[in-house]
C-alpha cells in the first residue's frame, strides 16, 4: 500500500474507465488480503462507487466479500443502497445477498432504500425469516 502511484487521494478521484484503473486493480490484487480490505474500507468514504467497482476486481474470498458487504451496510448511508445492490448482488448471488441484508441492523432510511431499489426483496426476505 506504500506504492505512491496509488494513494487513497489519487485513487479516490478515479472512475474505473482508464488504463490506470487496470493498474490499480492489478496492484490491489497484489496486496495481502488484509491490506486489500483495509484499502477498500479507507477508500469508501472518499469514493464509495469506486470502492464498489474495485470490490469486484479485488479477488476476495466469499467470506471477505460477505464481511465487506455487512460492514458497508452498517456504515453506509442510504445513497449507497442502489450501488450496493448493483455491485454485491452479482458477487454474492441474489439469495445470499438478500439473506445477509435482511439479517443486518440497518438504519430505517437504509432499509427503506434497500427495499425500494431491491423491488421489495428486503421486506419479503425479512418476513420470510420471522418465526
Order of alpha helices (4+ residues) and beta strands (2+ residues): alpha-alpha-alpha-alpha-alpha-alpha-alpha-alpha-alpha
